C-alpha cells in the first residue's frame, strides 16, 4: 500500500485532513505529524512515497523539513501546503518542493494530487533513476542566456517582457517558471503555456526574487555534457511553434493550441535530465546514425527513454496531464490511451515534420511519423498540407 505523510503543527488541520481523507484509508496508508521533528522520526522507521507539509511551523519549518527530506530521501515526492500570505516562504521552498497546494484544499483535490503522484511512481520502477529525477531542482541553461537573464533581472531598467523573451529561448528556464505559475498555489482558472505569459502573471518583484535571490536558474559549466544545448533549445522552440500552428490549422480549441505549444517546448526536456545526470552514458546515444533512433538507444542503455524521463519530471512538477502524456509518448503516440486529436498529436506531427526538414528525409527512408497513429487524423493530402505549413514557417531546410 502507498504511504503518505501529512505534516502540520496545527492539530485542527491534521484532524480535518483525517476526517476528509477517511474514505481513502483503504487506498493509502496515512500518517500524521505535528512537527518537522516528528515527521523525520517517522521517516526513519517507514518509507513514504509522498510528503505533504505545511510551510509555517515552529522548530523545523516546512522549507527546512523538505530540504532534509530531499537530501535524505530523494525518492519521496515533496508537496508544500501553504497559505496565500506565505509568499516569502513559498519562494524559499521552490528549490526543494515538487508541487504546491494552497490552504484550504478540499479532500478531492488533495486526493487527486496525491493519487497522481502515486501513479507517477508506478510509471518509473527504477528507484535510483526515480531518486535522480526527483532530486532535480535546477536544470542548467546556456551560459549566454543565463548571463543575459541575470543581467536584465538585476537592472532597474529590466522589464517583464525582456525577461520573458530570454526565458522563452531556454527550455530549462521555461519549465521552471511554468511549474511555478501553474501550481495550485496561484489558483489560476486555466493553464499557462508560455514563459512570456508566466513572467507577466508572476510580476516583476516575484520574478526578480526567483532569479536573483532564490536562484532558480543555473548555467551549464563548460564540457558538462556532449549535448548541443543551443541546438536542443532551437529544436524545442520550433516544435512548440509548429505544434501550435498545426493545432490552429485543425481548428482546435484555444486550450489545445496552447497546451500543444507547451508540449512542444518541453517534449525533449528528458534529454537535458540525462545529459546532466548521466554524462558519459548519454553521450553514447548521440552516436546513433539517425536522430530518430536515439531514443531507442536510450532504451537499450537506460531501460527507459528521454520521453518517459521528461514526462516523469513534469508529472512530479504537476504540469497539465495532457502535456505529460504528450512528452511521454511523442515518439510512440499509438501507445497512449487517448486517441483523439490532442497536444500529443500536434507535438508528434511537428517533431516528425521538423525532423524530415532537418534530415531531408521524406520518402527515401523509414518515416519519422507513427503511420498507424497519424492515419486516424490525416490522409496523404492532409500530411502534405502540414508539410507545406512547416516549409512556410521554417523554410525548405
N, C-alpha and C positions, 0 to 999 in steps of 0.2 A: 504493500500500500504506500502511496506517495505521502511524504511528510511535509507539512508547512508549519512554520513558527511565526506567531504574531507577537510583536513587542510594543508595549506602550506603558508608560508609568501611571496612566490613569486607569484605575480598576474599573470604573464605569464603562470606559471604552472597550476594554477586554471583555467585560460581561456582555456588552452589546454585541460584540463580534461573536461570542459564544452562542448567544441566542439566535442571531441572524443566520449563522452558518451551521446550526444544528442539523438541518436537513441533509447536509453533505458529509456527516460524520462517517457514513458507510463508504464514502469515496476517498476521503483523506484521513490521515492521522494528524490531528491538530494539537499543537502545544501553544501555551500562552506564557509570556514572561513579562514581569512588571518592571524590568530594568535591563540595561545593556549587560550588566554583570551576570544577571540570572540567565539571559539569553546565551551568553558564551559558555556558561556552566552546562546548560542543556545541550549545546552543540558538541561538547566534549564527550557526551555519552550517546549521542544519536546523530545520524546523518540526515540533514534536512535538505530537501530539494529546493525549497523556496523559503525566503525570509521576508516578511512584511513588517517594516519597523517605522514607528513614529520618529520624527526628527528631533523634537524639542523635549529632551529628558534630562533630569539631573544625573550627576555622575558621568557615566559614559553616554554621551548623546548619540543621536542617530547616525551622524556623519562618522564619528569615531567607531561606532559599532560596525557599520557597513564596511569601513576601511579594514578593520580587523578580520571580518568575515571574508572580504576579498582576498586578503593576504593568506589566511589560514585555510579557507575552504573555497577556493576559486570556482569550483564546480557549481556552487549554490547560486541560484538566481536571486538577486537582491532588489527589493521593491521598497521605495520610500513612501510613507504615508504622511502627508504634510498639509497643514492649514494654509490658506491663502495669504496669511500675514507673515509667513516664514520664508519670504523670498531669499533673504541673505543666506539662510541655512540651506535652502534648496540649491542655490548656486554652488555652495561649497560641496554639496553631495553629488554634483554632476559626474565627477570622475569615478565614483565608486558605486553608482546606482544604475541599474539596468532600466528601471521603469519608475514612474511616479504616479501615485494615487492621491487625489485631493480629498481632504476631510470636508464634510462627511461623504462616504461612499456607501451605496446600498449593497445588500448581500449579493444580489445578482451580478452587479458589476465586479465586485471582488472575486466572486466565483469564476466569472468569465476570464478575468486576468490571470488568476492562479491556474485555472484549467488549461489555458493556452500555454502557460509556462511548463506545465507538466507534459503537454503534448509535444512541445519542442524538444524536451529532454529525451523523449522516446524516439524522436526522429534521428538523433545522433547518439549511437550506442557507445562510441569510443570515449571513455571518461577523460583520458588525457587531452584529447582534441577538444572535448567539451570545456574542460577547465581552461585550456589555452584561449579559446574564443571568449568564454565568459569573463576572463580576466582582462580582456582588452578594454581600455578606457580611451585611448587615443590611437588613431591610425595616422601615420606620418603623411605629410604633404610635400609637394615640390618646394624646394628651398626658396626659389624666387617668389612663388605665390605666398609662402609663409612670411617672408620678409615684407612683402607688399601689404599684406593684411595687418601685420603688426604695426607697420608704419602709419597706415591710414587710421587704424583704431586709436593710436596714440596722438594723432594730430588733431588739434582743435578744429581744423577745417574739414576733417573727415566726415563723410555723410553715410547714411544707411545705404544709399544707392551705390556708393563706391565700394563699401564692404560687401554688400550682396553680390555685386558683379564679380569681385575677386573670388568669393566663396563658391560661386556658381561654376568656376573653372576647375574646381578641385573636388573629387568625389568623396574624399575622407572628411573634408570640412563640411561639405553639403550634408553628408549622412549624420554628422554630429548635431548640426543645427536642426535638421528635420526630426531627429529623435527628440530633442528638447521641446520644440514648438508643438509637436503632435502628441505630447504626453497628456495624460488625463488632468494633470495639474492646471493646465490652461483652459481646459473645458471648451475647446472650440467646437462649433457646430459642424465643421467639415474638415477634411484632411488638407493640410498644407503641402503642396507638392514641389514648390520651387524654393531654392535657397534665398532668392531675392525677396520673395514674399515673407519667408521666415524671419529675415532680418527686420523687415518693416513691422511685423507683429510684435516681436520681442522688444523693439525700441532701442535707441542709441545707448542709453545707460546700461541696460542689461547686456547688450552685445559687447560693449567695452569691458564690462566686468568679466564676462565669459572669456574674452580673448586675452585681456591684459592681466587680470588677477587670477582667475581660475585656470587660465592657460589650457583651454580645451583643444587647441591646435598644437601640432609639433612639426618639425621639419625632418625629412629624410637626411640622415648623415651620408656622406659620400661612400659609395660602394656598399650600401646597406643591402641592396638586392640587385638581381640581374634583370628585373622587370623594367621596361621602359615606361616610367610613370607618366611622362608627358604624352606618350602615345596612348596609354590607357585612358587618361583623362579626356583626351580629344575624342577617342572612340566612344566612350560612355556619353559624352555630351552629344555627339552625333546621333547615337542610338536614341537618346532621350527626345531630341527634336523630331527625328523621323517617326518614332513610335507615336508621338502625339499627333503628328501630321497625318499618319495613316488612320488613327482613330477618328480624327476630324473628317478625313476623306470618306470614312464609312458612316458618317453621321451619328457617331456615338455620343451619349450624354457628356456634358462637360466634366463630370466627376471621372468617368472612364478615361477621357482625354488627359486630364490632369494626372491621374494615377499611372497612366501609360508613360507620361514624361518621367515621373519619379522612378518607376520600374526600370526604364531605360537608363537613367542616370546611375542607378545603383546596381545594375544587373551583374557587373563584374567585380563588385567590392570584395568578394571572396578571394580573388587573386591577390588583392592587397594584403589580406589576412595571411595567406600562405607565404607571400613574398616577405612579409615582416617576421613571421614566426618560424618559418622553415626555409631559410635562405638557400641552402645547398640542395635540399630535396626538390624544392620548387623549380630551381634553375634547370633541372633535368627535363621538366615538362616543356620548357621553352624551346627545346630542340626538335619538336615534332615537325615533320615535313609539311604538314598543312595546319593552319591556325585552328581550324575547327576540330582537329584531332587532339588538341592539347588537353581538353577536359577528360578525354578517355585515358590519356597518360596519367593525369592526376588520379583518376580512379584506380589505376594499377599501382601507383606508388603509395597513395594515402588511404585507399579504400573508400574514397569519397571525392567529389569534385568541388571546384571553387563555387559552383552554383549552390550546392547544399550548404556549404560553409557560410557563404554570404547570407543565405536565407535564414540560417540559424541565428547569426548575429543580429540581423534586422528583426527577426521574430522576438529575440530576447529583449531588444530595444522597443518592442511593441509598435513597430510601424504597421501600417494597414495590411490586413491579411492578404488582400489581392496583390500587393507589392511583394510580400514574402513568397507567395505562390509563383509570381512571375519570375522572381530571381531564382527560386529553387528549380523550376522546370524550363528555363528558357532554352536549353539545349534539347530537352525531351518533353515537349508540351503534350504529347499524346499520353504521357503517364499521369497527367494532372486529373483531378476529379472533375473540375469544371470544364465543359467543352463548348460553352457559348463564347462569343467574342468578348474578350477581357483584356486587361493590361498585359497578361501573358501573351495573348495572340499578337498584339501590336509590338511587343518587345521582341518576340521570336522572329517576326517578319522583318522588323527593322534591323536586327542583328544580322540576319541572313543576307538581306539585300546589301547592306554595307560591306559585308564580307565578300560578296560577289564583286562589288565595285573595287574593293581593295586588292583582290587577288585576280581580277579579270576572269573569274570562274562563273560560267553560266551553264553551258550545255556540255562542255568538254569533260568535266569531272563530276563526281557524285555531288548532288545539290546540297547546299547548306540547310535548305528547308527540311522540316519533317513533312514529307509529302502527304502522308495519310491525314495528318492533322490539318494541314492547310487546305486539303480538298474539301473539308467541311465548310469553308468560308469562301473559296475562290476557284474559278476556272482559270485557264491559261490567259484569257483576256484580262481578267482582274489582276493577276500577278504582273502582267505587263504594264498595267496602269500603275501599280505600286512601283515597278522599276522606273517608269517614266518620272514619277514623283521623286524618287531617290536621285535620279540624274538632275532633275530640275533644282533640287535643294543643294546637292553636293558635287555636281559636275560629272564628267564622264570617266573619272578615275585617274 
